[in-house]
């Protein structure tokens, strides 16, 4: 009687299929390479050489993040490129607020079964967003783990490294009372608050993803897949102009949790409600769940994706640069003496 053999494929991991997928990834990633990338995709470690002539006193700035349960919308709709781009934009924003320009990006994709067509969509989205930032996609990990993830689902995370000259770091230490707060418009939920938003829209209100909601002007899926904007280029422009005292990326925790992260001791923010249009999606979510104001402010960005801090003296120059860049912005408040935190005023 012949002996029966059990292979890795029998356990649900197809190494040959994974190898083909990685070849597709390598081709897409190569499109993002700059002259500073050494070698290619496939080594045990990715190699990147700093241009020593360009940076006088370089500081590396890094960040890592995921897309959260916005991935559930990608699973349901089959649209994976946009959430991948969201991941790059989110990470680029996180280092931009400290003055850093992206150098390179790495990703992690974990699934129960690697679907080459889905992986190609994801990496295409990562590649396009990296190229838009002048950032190289130099490595990552694709993990196939049968039984760990539900069929048709995956996890996606990213790691970014950027660079800034020490003299150009945005630290927030110079923020003082009477400084002005400028809010840059968001396109929607970005990548935060999706667990609550999905519950309210799909369970409480009973909408389907493909249902057109006149109040939103689009389908539920289209609203939930609106991109997480990148503010990296405008922040770099303002930083080079010497007008930025601080910048806060408004992500999980909203304005109350993110803005104070850049404050020195002895100051707080006074935010004037009504200074910017709150997007229809936020008002709809509030009404569906009768959500308290405090919960709305901490769960969602409420229409502001980035907050800049500038001196009143530099406000005209900053406004001119923002207008020239066709950036939508609002004067939403100011800095005052205090013990930190955010105070909302009507």
Secondary structure, DSSP 8 states (H G I E B T S, - for coil): -------TGGGT--HHHHHHHHHHHHHHHHTT--TTEES-TTSSS-EE---TTT-SSEEEEEEEEE-GGGHHHHHHH---HHHHHHHHHHHHHHHHTTT-EEEEEEEEEEESS--HHHHHHHHHHHHHHHHHTT-EEEEEEEEE-TTTS-TT-EEEEEEEEEEEEGGG---STT--TT-EEEEEE-SSSTTSSHHHHHIIIIIIS---TT-EETTTTEEHHHHHT------HHHHHHHHHTT--SEEEE--TTHHHHHGGGG--TTEEEEEETTSS---HHHHHHHHHHT--HHHHHHH--TTEEEEEEE-GGGHHHHHHHHHHTT--EEEEEEEEESSSSEEEE-
